[in-house]
Amino acid sequence: MAGAYESAGDLGRAIPLFEATLAQSEQVLGDTHPDTLTNRNNLAGAYESAGDLGRAIPLYEATVAQYEQVLGDTHPDTLTNRNNLAHAYYATGDLGRAIPLFEATLAQREQVLGDTHPDTLTSRNNLAHAYESAGDLGRTIPLYEATLAQREQVLGDTHPDTLTNRSNLAGAYESAGDLGRAIPLYEATVAQCEQVLGDTHSNTLTSRNNLAYAYYATGDLGRAIPLFEATLAQSEQVLGDTHPNTLTSRNNLAHARRVAQDVQQSNTATTATGNDQHPPQNAESRPH
């Protein structure tokens, strides 16, 4: 039930239920029973979803230590919790702890689960994402490319994880200034997200925002602005007026319109540089 509430985005009901279930598991099953450890991991994940990393990280750390003690260092559940802890470190911007933990978890998953197991591919994508955040595109792009090829082979061309990977790779190409490869990949991803996930799914909206931003980066405001407008309208409807992705879309649209106004006035493509302006932001899909 708590998991269902969390999936529905109702953390106000999910978290108290996770907390109550964990307390009962500790009392009935014991502190290190596998089900208790699962409940502890789930609660940490709910705290993370709520943005409460101050409670999530210590709980993840304790759970990882207990999994290592009870199930062993390379048990799949231990590796899952280690990946979750690495992601929480990543979420705080602590790449110094996140990247080595992602690397270690990937190496162990390759050894225990195999090179193309879905969890191994998840670790590979997460590590690539962390490298990208660290500005290491030399390691990011080849890792995304390899992971995408494997996900296409193992999961299929339109699996949600494959679509996320494709969007991530397009973003890395864009970060490297290679819009010639980024834009066609964004366009293909948007079309597939619309087909597989639906027109207003949050991942579809993220992909559409990313494509609009790529158009903007090439100076193609004629395609960027209508796409920003459509994405903003859908984000407001689906995610709400104050959701972070909605705010990103609104900021991107405002900035693109300002640039278009400047172009119209001066007939020269110039970007606004006033201190009150924020540059467009590229919304990212969260790593798994």
Backbone as CSV, one residue per row, in Angstrom:
resi,resn,N_x,N_y,N_z,CA_x,CA_y,CA_z,C_x,C_y,C_z
1,MET,0.827,-1.200,0.000,0.000,0.000,0.000,0.871,1.264,0.000
2,ALA,1.892,1.269,0.843,2.785,2.434,0.888,3.468,2.637,-0.457
3,GLY,3.887,1.539,-1.081,4.515,1.628,-2.396,3.565,2.169,-3.446
4,ALA,2.288,1.782,-3.339,1.292,2.283,-4.293,1.078,3.781,-4.113
5,TYR,1.015,4.230,-2.865,0.886,5.667,-2.615,2.090,6.418,-3.192
6,GLU,3.280,5.861,-2.974,4.483,6.523,-3.483,4.450,6.605,-5.004
7,SER,4.050,5.505,-5.664,3.977,5.501,-7.125,2.980,6.526,-7.637
8,ALA,1.932,6.782,-6.843,0.928,7.776,-7.218,1.367,9.188,-6.867
9,GLY,2.546,9.326,-6.265,3.049,10.643,-5.892,2.510,11.163,-4.576
10,ASP,1.805,10.299,-3.819,1.192,10.712,-2.555,2.129,10.365,-1.399
11,LEU,3.212,11.138,-1.280,4.210,10.856,-0.249,3.682,11.169,1.142
12,GLY,2.688,12.033,1.224,2.100,12.352,2.529,1.458,11.155,3.190
13,ARG,0.942,10.222,2.391,0.410,8.979,2.956,1.435,7.851,2.903
14,ALA,2.326,7.887,1.919,3.286,6.798,1.762,4.281,6.748,2.923
15,ILE,4.861,7.895,3.271,5.944,7.902,4.260,5.483,7.426,5.636
16,PRO,4.370,7.934,6.201,3.947,7.416,7.514,3.665,5.907,7.484
17,LEU,3.160,5.416,6.360,2.878,3.981,6.264,4.169,3.170,6.177
18,PHE,5.153,3.677,5.428,6.465,3.020,5.398,7.081,3.017,6.803
19,GLU,6.979,4.142,7.507,7.561,4.235,8.852,6.896,3.245,9.809
20,ALA,5.566,3.152,9.749,4.854,2.224,10.635,5.199,0.775,10.315
21,THR,5.299,0.471,9.021,5.619,-0.903,8.614,7.025,-1.287,9.045
22,LEU,7.964,-0.352,8.913,9.329,-0.633,9.345,9.368,-0.892,10.846
23,ALA,8.695,-0.062,11.630,8.687,-0.260,13.086,8.123,-1.622,13.455
24,GLN,7.068,-2.033,12.770,6.469,-3.333,13.060,7.367,-4.477,12.599
25,SER,8.034,-4.296,11.475,8.964,-5.327,11.001,10.117,-5.517,11.977
26,GLU,10.630,-4.404,12.488,11.718,-4.503,13.463,11.250,-5.237,14.723
27,GLN,10.018,-4.971,15.142,9.494,-5.592,16.362,9.179,-7.068,16.155
28,VAL,8.576,-7.406,15.019,8.091,-8.784,14.793,9.168,-9.677,14.190
29,LEU,9.913,-9.148,13.204,10.856,-9.979,12.457,12.304,-9.805,12.908
30,GLY,12.579,-8.673,13.548,13.948,-8.407,13.973,14.610,-7.369,13.094
31,ASP,15.667,-6.794,13.620,16.307,-5.638,13.006,16.998,-5.955,11.689
32,THR,17.447,-7.206,11.520,18.209,-7.525,10.314,17.523,-8.581,9.448
33,HIS,16.254,-8.826,9.666,15.523,-9.739,8.788,15.468,-9.136,7.380
34,PRO,15.581,-9.964,6.333,15.559,-9.405,4.966,14.357,-8.513,4.680
35,ASP,13.175,-8.882,5.195,12.001,-8.037,4.961,12.116,-6.705,5.685
36,THR,12.736,-6.719,6.867,12.972,-5.466,7.577,13.926,-4.583,6.781
37,LEU,14.974,-5.194,6.236,15.922,-4.432,5.427,15.242,-3.850,4.186
38,THR,14.354,-4.624,3.568,13.607,-4.121,2.417,12.759,-2.920,2.810
39,ASN,12.080,-3.025,3.959,11.270,-1.911,4.428,12.114,-0.681,4.705
40,ARG,13.308,-0.894,5.255,14.191,0.237,5.554,14.647,0.921,4.259
41,ASN,14.985,0.105,3.262,15.363,0.663,1.961,14.208,1.442,1.339
42,ASN,12.996,0.879,1.436,11.835,1.556,0.853,11.564,2.904,1.519
43,LEU,11.721,2.941,2.828,11.510,4.198,3.547,12.564,5.223,3.140
44,ALA,13.814,4.779,3.027,14.874,5.696,2.588,14.559,6.242,1.205
45,GLY,14.052,5.371,0.316,13.696,5.823,-1.024,12.577,6.847,-1.017
46,ALA,11.605,6.661,-0.109,10.507,7.625,-0.003,11.018,8.962,0.529
47,TYR,11.921,8.912,1.515,12.520,10.163,1.995,13.245,10.880,0.854
48,GLU,13.985,10.106,0.042,14.708,10.707,-1.080,13.732,11.338,-2.072
49,SER,12.639,10.623,-2.370,11.640,11.161,-3.296,11.045,12.462,-2.781
50,ALA,10.958,12.571,-1.458,10.419,13.794,-0.853,11.472,14.896,-0.739
51,GLY,12.695,14.600,-1.172,13.764,15.586,-1.094,14.427,15.678,0.263
52,ASP,14.106,14.721,1.149,14.657,14.738,2.507,15.895,13.844,2.558
53,LEU,16.976,14.308,1.938,18.194,13.509,1.874,18.892,13.426,3.216
54,GLY,18.581,14.367,4.103,19.150,14.313,5.453,18.707,13.087,6.221
55,ARG,17.509,12.585,5.940,17.065,11.337,6.552,17.322,10.138,5.643
56,ALA,17.313,10.359,4.335,17.474,9.244,3.407,18.874,8.641,3.466
57,ILE,19.906,9.484,3.431,21.273,8.970,3.314,21.700,8.145,4.533
58,PRO,21.506,8.628,5.775,21.890,7.770,6.909,21.141,6.445,6.927
59,LEU,19.889,6.445,6.485,19.120,5.213,6.464,19.641,4.273,5.380
60,TYR,19.970,4.813,4.217,20.598,3.990,3.173,21.925,3.416,3.679
61,GLU,22.746,4.253,4.317,24.058,3.793,4.787,23.911,2.660,5.796
62,ALA,22.977,2.809,6.727,22.749,1.755,7.712,22.250,0.478,7.053
63,THR,21.373,0.630,6.067,20.808,-0.540,5.399,21.865,-1.267,4.587
64,VAL,22.723,-0.529,3.903,23.803,-1.160,3.145,24.699,-1.961,4.081
65,ALA,25.071,-1.370,5.206,25.927,-2.079,6.163,25.266,-3.367,6.654
66,GLN,23.966,-3.313,6.910,23.263,-4.503,7.387,23.111,-5.544,6.283
67,TYR,22.858,-5.110,5.069,22.794,-6.061,3.952,24.130,-6.772,3.775
68,GLU,25.219,-6.010,3.851,26.545,-6.619,3.713,26.765,-7.670,4.797
69,GLN,26.296,-7.372,6.011,26.485,-8.284,7.129,25.597,-9.520,7.010
70,VAL,24.348,-9.332,6.607,23.372,-10.423,6.620,23.389,-11.233,5.330
71,LEU,23.432,-10.550,4.178,23.307,-11.242,2.889,24.630,-11.394,2.158
72,GLY,25.625,-10.628,2.560,26.914,-10.710,1.892,27.157,-9.529,0.970
73,ASP,28.423,-9.336,0.636,28.854,-8.145,-0.071,28.360,-8.076,-1.505
74,THR,28.086,-9.235,-2.127,27.712,-9.230,-3.542,26.312,-9.774,-3.792
75,HIS,25.498,-9.886,-2.750,24.117,-10.304,-2.959,23.398,-9.238,-3.800
76,PRO,22.505,-9.639,-4.724,21.816,-8.647,-5.555,21.113,-7.543,-4.768
77,ASP,20.524,-7.882,-3.609,19.862,-6.855,-2.812,20.867,-5.881,-2.200
78,THR,22.034,-6.396,-1.827,23.103,-5.513,-1.334,23.527,-4.546,-2.423
79,LEU,23.684,-5.071,-3.636,24.106,-4.228,-4.751,23.047,-3.177,-5.084
80,THR,21.769,-3.562,-4.983,20.694,-2.601,-5.231,20.758,-1.460,-4.219
81,ASN,20.944,-1.799,-2.961,21.017,-0.762,-1.930,22.257,0.104,-2.093
82,ARG,23.341,-0.498,-2.519,24.559,0.287,-2.737,24.339,1.279,-3.889
83,ASN,23.659,0.812,-4.948,23.319,1.710,-6.052,22.428,2.854,-5.568
84,ASN,21.443,2.525,-4.715,20.546,3.561,-4.193,21.300,4.595,-3.360
85,LEU,22.249,4.108,-2.560,23.052,5.035,-1.749,23.891,5.935,-2.647
86,ALA,24.492,5.349,-3.685,25.285,6.148,-4.619,24.423,7.217,-5.273
87,HIS,23.189,6.851,-5.622,22.300,7.829,-6.242,21.953,8.950,-5.274
88,ALA,21.775,8.612,-4.001,21.486,9.646,-3.006,22.675,10.595,-2.851
89,TYR,23.896,10.034,-2.831,25.074,10.902,-2.803,25.075,11.830,-4.028
90,TYR,24.770,11.244,-5.196,24.721,12.018,-6.438,23.719,13.168,-6.314
91,ALA,22.572,12.860,-5.698,21.513,13.867,-5.579,21.940,15.053,-4.725
92,THR,22.865,14.836,-3.809,23.370,15.942,-2.987,24.518,16.679,-3.663
93,GLY,24.955,16.179,-4.829,26.092,16.772,-5.512,27.432,16.252,-5.024
94,ASP,27.395,15.184,-4.193,28.632,14.625,-3.645,29.185,13.576,-4.618
95,LEU,29.750,14.050,-5.738,30.265,13.134,-6.752,31.511,12.400,-6.265
96,GLY,32.210,12.971,-5.297,33.393,12.308,-4.750,33.067,10.991,-4.080
97,ARG,31.864,10.870,-3.513,31.437,9.584,-2.949,30.567,8.804,-3.926
98,ALA,29.805,9.517,-4.768,28.883,8.819,-5.668,29.620,8.028,-6.739
99,ILE,30.594,8.634,-7.415,31.233,7.980,-8.552,31.972,6.704,-8.149
100,PRO,32.826,6.721,-7.108,33.480,5.452,-6.734,32.486,4.360,-6.354
101,LEU,31.366,4.734,-5.713,30.383,3.735,-5.330,29.642,3.202,-6.547
102,PHE,29.319,4.070,-7.507,28.734,3.601,-8.767,29.701,2.659,-9.488
103,GLU,30.987,3.027,-9.518,31.983,2.191,-10.199,32.098,0.822,-9.547
104,ALA,32.154,0.803,-8.215,32.279,-0.467,-7.503,31.029,-1.335,-7.704
105,THR,29.862,-0.717,-7.644,28.618,-1.462,-7.808,28.514,-2.034,-9.213
106,LEU,28.917,-1.247,-10.208,28.901,-1.751,-11.585,29.828,-2.952,-11.740
107,ALA,31.036,-2.841,-11.214,31.987,-3.952,-11.330,31.433,-5.219,-10.686
108,GLN,30.793,-5.080,-9.524,30.241,-6.253,-8.847,29.026,-6.806,-9.577
109,ARG,28.200,-5.936,-10.128,27.042,-6.427,-10.891,27.487,-7.150,-12.157
110,GLU,28.515,-6.637,-12.810,29.048,-7.332,-13.992,29.521,-8.727,-13.614
111,GLN,30.172,-8.840,-12.456,30.709,-10.124,-12.017,29.606,-11.083,-11.566
112,VAL,28.623,-10.569,-10.820,27.613,-11.432,-10.208,26.429,-11.676,-11.140
113,LEU,25.969,-10.620,-11.816,24.739,-10.725,-12.600,24.992,-10.900,-14.089
114,GLY,26.170,-10.518,-14.536,26.477,-10.607,-15.959,26.458,-9.246,-16.622
115,ASP,27.063,-9.184,-17.799,27.318,-7.922,-18.470,26.058,-7.245,-18.989
116,THR,25.010,-8.030,-19.291,23.820,-7.435,-19.893,22.576,-7.592,-19.035
117,HIS,22.733,-7.935,-17.765,21.579,-7.993,-16.869,20.995,-6.572,-16.744
118,PRO,19.662,-6.443,-16.674,19.070,-5.103,-16.558,19.640,-4.264,-15.425
119,ASP,19.947,-4.892,-14.272,20.514,-4.115,-13.162,21.927,-3.631,-13.489
120,THR,22.680,-4.449,-14.224,24.019,-4.031,-14.658,23.915,-2.839,-15.598
121,LEU,22.949,-2.895,-16.505,22.756,-1.790,-17.442,22.334,-0.523,-16.707
122,THR,21.521,-0.685,-15.663,21.141,0.460,-14.844,22.365,1.092,-14.200
123,SER,23.241,0.264,-13.633,24.463,0.794,-13.020,25.337,1.502,-14.045
124,ARG,25.394,0.950,-15.244,26.232,1.551,-16.277,25.678,2.924,-16.681
125,ASN,24.354,3.004,-16.819,23.724,4.292,-17.143,23.956,5.307,-16.029
126,ASN,23.804,4.866,-14.774,23.983,5.774,-13.649,25.408,6.300,-13.575
127,LEU,26.367,5.418,-13.826,27.766,5.840,-13.792,28.040,6.846,-14.898
128,ALA,27.502,6.601,-16.091,27.676,7.546,-17.194,27.086,8.904,-16.826
129,HIS,25.930,8.881,-16.182,25.274,10.128,-15.780,26.134,10.883,-14.762
130,ALA,26.750,10.155,-13.844,27.615,10.800,-12.860,28.866,11.370,-13.508
131,TYR,29.448,10.630,-14.467,30.597,11.162,-15.201,30.212,12.464,-15.918
132,GLU,29.007,12.475,-16.511,28.557,13.668,-17.218,28.445,14.854,-16.260
133,SER,27.901,14.611,-15.073,27.780,15.688,-14.089,29.141,16.208,-13.656
134,ALA,30.141,15.328,-13.702,31.501,15.736,-13.349,32.213,16.402,-14.523
135,GLY,31.537,16.488,-15.684,32.123,17.122,-16.858,33.059,16.237,-17.639
136,ASP,33.036,14.931,-17.355,33.942,13.990,-18.019,33.224,13.345,-19.206
137,LEU,33.041,14.125,-20.289,32.313,13.606,-21.447,33.104,12.550,-22.198
138,GLY,34.412,12.540,-22.020,35.236,11.523,-22.663,34.906,10.121,-22.180
139,ARG,34.473,10.003,-20.931,34.034,8.699,-20.429,32.517,8.546,-20.521
140,THR,31.807,9.681,-20.502,30.348,9.630,-20.505,29.796,9.058,-21.801
141,ILE,30.188,9.648,-22.928,29.554,9.318,-24.205,29.768,7.861,-24.601
142,PRO,31.001,7.327,-24.555,31.156,5.904,-24.911,30.348,4.972,-24.002
143,LEU,30.224,5.333,-22.725,29.484,4.485,-21.797,27.987,4.540,-22.093
144,TYR,27.462,5.729,-22.384,26.064,5.827,-22.788,25.813,5.042,-24.081
145,GLU,26.714,5.188,-25.047,26.533,4.508,-26.335,26.514,2.991,-26.157
146,ALA,27.437,2.477,-25.353,27.481,1.032,-25.124,26.242,0.555,-24.388
147,THR,25.811,1.313,-23.392,24.640,0.927,-22.607,23.379,0.969,-23.460
148,LEU,23.249,1.981,-24.308,22.085,2.064,-25.182,22.026,0.870,-26.123
149,ALA,23.156,0.520,-26.725,23.185,-0.636,-27.632,22.759,-1.910,-26.906
150,GLN,23.215,-2.070,-25.661,22.862,-3.273,-24.907,21.397,-3.254,-24.487
151,ARG,20.886,-2.091,-24.101,19.473,-2.016,-23.718,18.564,-2.278,-24.916
152,GLU,18.940,-1.774,-26.076,18.155,-2.055,-27.281,18.112,-3.555,-27.543
153,GLN,19.238,-4.216,-27.325,19.320,-5.658,-27.578,18.573,-6.463,-26.529
154,VAL,18.716,-6.085,-25.254,18.173,-6.883,-24.150,16.720,-6.521,-23.847
155,LEU,16.416,-5.220,-23.797,15.099,-4.760,-23.363,14.176,-4.401,-24.520
156,GLY,14.758,-4.119,-25.681,13.963,-3.707,-26.820,14.085,-2.225,-27.096
157,ASP,13.722,-1.844,-28.310,13.961,-0.495,-28.796,13.111,0.551,-28.099
158,THR,11.935,0.160,-27.576,11.024,1.148,-26.998,10.761,0.918,-25.515
159,HIS,11.569,0.124,-24.853,11.430,-0.041,-23.399,11.705,1.307,-22.734
160,PRO,10.966,1.643,-21.657,11.197,2.938,-20.999,12.646,3.198,-20.623
161,ASP,13.365,2.158,-20.160,14.775,2.369,-19.810,15.608,2.673,-21.042
162,THR,15.269,2.041,-22.166,15.967,2.332,-23.419,15.727,3.769,-23.837
163,LEU,14.477,4.232,-23.688,14.158,5.605,-24.049,14.907,6.601,-23.162
164,THR,14.991,6.296,-21.862,15.754,7.157,-20.962,17.211,7.218,-21.384
165,ASN,17.763,6.065,-21.717,19.163,6.000,-22.133,19.399,6.803,-23.407
166,ARG,18.439,6.714,-24.330,18.570,7.437,-25.597,18.547,8.948,-25.350
167,SER,17.648,9.373,-24.455,17.593,10.793,-24.109,18.878,11.251,-23.434
168,ASN,19.410,10.406,-22.548,20.654,10.747,-21.861,21.811,10.889,-22.845
169,LEU,21.870,9.973,-23.824,22.938,10.049,-24.825,22.796,11.319,-25.657
170,ALA,21.568,11.647,-26.054,21.352,12.881,-26.807,21.817,14.089,-25.996
171,GLY,21.532,14.079,-24.691,21.972,15.170,-23.832,23.482,15.274,-23.755
172,ALA,24.158,14.122,-23.745,25.623,14.135,-23.708,26.189,14.674,-25.018
173,TYR,25.589,14.269,-26.147,26.026,14.841,-27.430,25.847,16.365,-27.410
174,GLU,24.716,16.811,-26.881,24.457,18.249,-26.814,25.491,18.954,-25.937
175,SER,25.805,18.341,-24.792,26.808,18.935,-23.898,28.161,19.047,-24.578
176,ALA,28.425,18.102,-25.484,29.697,18.115,-26.221,29.650,19.061,-27.418
177,GLY,28.498,19.726,-27.636,28.359,20.644,-28.757,28.026,19.981,-30.065
178,ASP,27.684,18.678,-30.019,27.396,17.918,-31.237,25.884,17.864,-31.453
179,LEU,25.302,19.015,-31.851,23.855,19.075,-32.043,23.420,18.308,-33.279
180,GLY,24.338,18.063,-34.189,24.015,17.273,-35.375,23.632,15.844,-35.030
181,ARG,24.188,15.328,-33.955,23.769,13.997,-33.495,22.704,14.081,-32.421
182,ALA,22.705,15.168,-31.642,21.757,15.271,-30.533,20.325,15.427,-31.018
183,ILE,20.076,16.325,-31.971,18.707,16.650,-32.350,17.967,15.466,-32.968
184,PRO,18.546,14.745,-33.936,17.808,13.582,-34.460,17.510,12.538,-33.386
185,LEU,18.413,12.398,-32.428,18.187,11.430,-31.363,17.085,11.912,-30.427
186,TYR,17.059,13.203,-30.111,15.956,13.757,-29.324,14.626,13.578,-30.059
187,GLU,14.611,13.870,-31.351,13.374,13.761,-32.124,12.848,12.333,-32.115
188,ALA,13.728,11.372,-32.299,13.314,9.974,-32.276,12.795,9.580,-30.895
189,THR,13.449,10.079,-29.854,13.045,9.741,-28.486,11.676,10.324,-28.166
190,VAL,11.431,11.563,-28.572,10.126,12.174,-28.335,9.034,11.355,-29.015
191,ALA,9.249,10.992,-30.269,8.246,10.216,-31.001,7.969,8.879,-30.309
192,GLN,9.012,8.227,-29.828,8.835,6.930,-29.172,8.184,7.086,-27.807
193,CYS,8.553,8.134,-27.059,7.909,8.376,-25.762,6.414,8.633,-25.943
194,GLU,6.058,9.415,-26.956,4.645,9.681,-27.217,3.901,8.393,-27.534
195,GLN,4.541,7.518,-28.291,3.901,6.263,-28.698,3.791,5.280,-27.549
196,VAL,4.854,5.170,-26.754,4.922,4.126,-25.725,4.337,4.600,-24.390
197,LEU,4.671,5.818,-23.982,4.291,6.308,-22.653,3.062,7.206,-22.678
198,GLY,2.768,7.768,-23.826,1.639,8.674,-23.932,2.080,10.115,-24.038
199,ASP,1.180,10.948,-24.524,1.514,12.314,-24.880,1.837,13.191,-23.676
200,THR,1.286,12.854,-22.496,1.473,13.724,-21.330,2.248,13.039,-20.197
201,HIS,2.877,11.920,-20.470,3.714,11.284,-19.449,4.875,12.218,-19.100
202,SER,5.297,12.185,-17.843,6.356,13.108,-17.409,7.636,12.929,-18.221
203,ASN,7.980,11.684,-18.585,9.184,11.467,-19.385,9.026,12.021,-20.798
204,THR,7.802,11.945,-21.333,7.542,12.537,-22.647,7.732,14.041,-22.582
205,LEU,7.217,14.660,-21.519,7.356,16.105,-21.371,8.820,16.511,-21.221
206,THR,9.580,15.714,-20.467,11.006,15.995,-20.315,11.713,15.905,-21.655
207,SER,11.414,14.860,-22.427,12.048,14.698,-23.736,11.681,15.835,-24.673
208,ARG,10.425,16.288,-24.597,9.980,17.382,-25.463,10.693,18.692,-25.084
209,ASN,10.842,18.928,-23.780,11.585,20.108,-23.330,13.028,20.059,-23.813
210,ASN,13.634,18.881,-23.721,15.025,18.747,-24.143,15.186,19.011,-25.642
211,LEU,14.210,18.533,-26.439,14.263,18.781,-27.875,14.108,20.268,-28.162
212,ALA,13.155,20.912,-27.474,12.963,22.354,-27.672,14.237,23.116,-27.331
213,TYR,14.893,22.703,-26.250,16.132,23.365,-25.855,17.214,23.183,-26.918
214,ALA,17.272,21.997,-27.517,18.269,21.762,-28.566,17.981,22.637,-29.791
215,TYR,16.707,22.757,-30.148,16.358,23.683,-31.235,16.820,25.106,-30.882
216,TYR,16.542,25.514,-29.641,16.952,26.838,-29.179,18.468,27.013,-29.322
217,ALA,19.215,25.982,-28.965,20.680,26.080,-28.986,21.212,26.281,-30.403
218,THR,20.457,25.818,-31.412,20.884,26.034,-32.800,20.397,27.365,-33.341
219,GLY,19.618,28.110,-32.545,19.046,29.364,-32.999,17.746,29.210,-33.751
220,ASP,17.167,27.997,-33.744,15.920,27.726,-34.464,14.736,28.042,-33.543
221,LEU,14.484,29.330,-33.337,13.415,29.746,-32.436,12.041,29.429,-33.000
222,GLY,11.939,29.311,-34.318,10.659,28.981,-34.932,10.151,27.613,-34.538
223,ARG,11.062,26.705,-34.248,10.635,25.383,-33.751,10.707,25.312,-32.232
224,ALA,11.630,26.046,-31.625,11.819,25.954,-30.181,10.631,26.531,-29.419
225,ILE,10.193,27.728,-29.785,9.169,28.425,-28.991,7.837,27.682,-28.985
226,PRO,7.291,27.255,-30.136,6.029,26.502,-30.069,6.136,25.222,-29.238
227,LEU,7.296,24.574,-29.290,7.465,23.349,-28.521,7.575,23.658,-27.033
228,PHE,8.272,24.723,-26.674,8.296,25.163,-25.272,6.883,25.503,-24.793
229,GLU,6.107,26.194,-25.638,4.750,26.582,-25.257,3.877,25.351,-24.999
230,ALA,3.929,24.394,-25.907,3.120,23.186,-25.749,3.543,22.388,-24.524
231,THR,4.849,22.298,-24.309,5.357,21.533,-23.165,4.968,22.199,-21.859
232,LEU,5.055,23.518,-21.806,4.665,24.232,-20.597,3.187,24.014,-20.292
233,ALA,2.325,24.131,-21.294,0.890,23.946,-21.067,0.597,22.553,-20.520
234,GLN,1.251,21.541,-21.080,1.022,20.174,-20.613,1.624,19.946,-19.232
235,SER,2.787,20.545,-18.977,3.400,20.406,-17.651,2.517,21.016,-16.574
236,GLU,1.943,22.183,-16.860,1.049,22.821,-15.900,-0.159,21.928,-15.618
237,GLN,-0.663,21.290,-16.660,-1.846,20.447,-16.514,-1.535,19.150,-15.775
238,VAL,-0.404,18.528,-16.118,-0.088,17.190,-15.609,0.676,17.245,-14.295
239,LEU,1.682,18.120,-14.206,2.581,18.143,-13.057,2.200,19.207,-12.030
240,GLY,1.448,20.196,-12.462,1.083,21.278,-11.562,1.885,22.533,-11.835
241,ASP,1.368,23.631,-11.361,1.904,24.949,-11.694,3.272,25.211,-11.095
242,THR,3.609,24.552,-9.985,4.865,24.853,-9.291,5.844,23.673,-9.277
243,HIS,5.565,22.646,-10.079,6.508,21.516,-10.153,7.835,22.009,-10.752
244,PRO,8.977,21.488,-10.269,10.268,21.964,-10.800,10.374,21.903,-12.325
245,ASN,9.844,20.829,-12.950,9.920,20.749,-14.411,9.040,21.790,-15.082
246,THR,7.904,22.109,-14.452,7.053,23.176,-14.978,7.780,24.515,-14.917
247,LEU,8.452,24.759,-13.801,9.203,26.010,-13.651,10.332,26.088,-14.674
248,THR,10.985,24.960,-14.933,12.039,24.934,-15.953,11.469,25.280,-17.318
249,SER,10.327,24.669,-17.666,9.702,24.951,-18.962,9.307,26.420,-19.078
250,ARG,8.794,26.975,-17.988,8.363,28.374,-18.020,9.568,29.305,-18.208
251,ASN,10.649,28.999,-17.498,11.876,29.782,-17.630,12.423,29.692,-19.051
252,ASN,12.433,28.478,-19.611,12.956,28.296,-20.962,12.147,29.079,-21.983
253,LEU,10.818,29.015,-21.850,9.957,29.731,-22.785,10.171,31.246,-22.673
254,ALA,10.232,31.759,-21.445,10.431,33.196,-21.252,11.740,33.657,-21.885
255,HIS,12.775,32.865,-21.698,14.071,33.253,-22.236,14.066,33.200,-23.762
256,ALA,13.450,32.161,-24.336,13.392,32.045,-25.796,12.590,33.199,-26.397
257,ARG,11.488,33.566,-25.744,10.696,34.701,-26.234,11.492,36.010,-26.162
258,ARG,12.275,36.166,-25.104,13.095,37.378,-24.960,14.124,37.448,-26.083
259,VAL,14.734,36.325,-26.389,15.717,36.305,-27.479,15.038,36.610,-28.803
260,ALA,13.852,36.023,-29.029,13.127,36.281,-30.273,12.772,37.756,-30.402
261,GLN,12.415,38.387,-29.283,12.096,39.815,-29.293,13.329,40.640,-29.642
262,ASP,14.466,40.264,-29.073,15.701,40.975,-29.378,16.064,40.831,-30.855
263,VAL,15.863,39.612,-31.385,16.167,39.378,-32.796,15.281,40.244,-33.679
264,GLN,14.014,40.299,-33.320,13.076,41.096,-34.109,13.435,42.569,-34.082
265,GLN,13.876,43.053,-32.918,14.183,44.472,-32.777,15.489,44.853,-33.456
266,SER,16.457,43.995,-33.403,17.777,44.353,-33.929,18.155,43.594,-35.185
267,ASN,17.301,42.582,-35.534,17.589,41.735,-36.692,18.943,41.044,-36.549
268,THR,19.357,40.897,-35.283,20.598,40.207,-34.983,20.333,39.235,-33.853
269,ALA,20.766,37.967,-34.012,20.522,36.962,-32.979,21.442,37.212,-31.812
270,THR,20.904,37.872,-30.775,21.686,38.136,-29.576,20.966,37.571,-28.383
271,THR,21.703,37.064,-27.428,21.136,36.486,-26.224,21.107,37.517,-25.116
272,ALA,19.985,37.635,-24.421,19.898,38.568,-23.297,20.916,38.215,-22.238
273,THR,21.577,39.250,-21.680,22.613,38.992,-20.687,22.358,39.716,-19.383
274,GLY,21.159,40.260,-19.183,20.869,40.966,-17.943,20.949,40.050,-16.749
275,ASN,21.302,40.580,-15.588,21.459,39.770,-14.396,20.157,39.129,-13.938
276,ASP,19.018,39.670,-14.414,17.745,39.117,-13.982,17.299,37.959,-14.849
277,GLN,18.110,37.585,-15.838,17.743,36.494,-16.731,18.484,35.214,-16.335
278,HIS,17.782,34.094,-16.416,18.406,32.799,-16.180,18.499,32.064,-17.508
279,PRO,19.629,31.435,-17.807,19.747,30.723,-19.074,18.804,29.532,-19.112
280,PRO,18.412,29.117,-20.314,17.552,27.943,-20.401,18.205,26.738,-19.742
281,GLN,17.370,25.907,-19.180,17.863,24.707,-18.504,17.354,23.476,-19.237
282,ASN,18.173,22.455,-19.239,17.838,21.209,-19.906,17.376,20.230,-18.846
283,ALA,16.076,19.951,-18.764,15.573,19.011,-17.774,16.111,17.625,-18.063
284,GLU,16.451,16.896,-17.020,17.049,15.581,-17.187,16.157,14.507,-16.608
285,SER,16.159,13.341,-17.257,15.501,12.192,-16.655,16.352,11.670,-15.519
286,ARG,15.700,11.347,-14.439,16.423,10.825,-13.288,16.978,9.438,-13.602
287,PRO,18.241,9.197,-13.233,18.788,7.843,-13.447,18.025,6.815,-12.624
288,HIS,18.023,5.604,-13.102,17.357,4.527,-12.352,18.329,3.932,-11.336
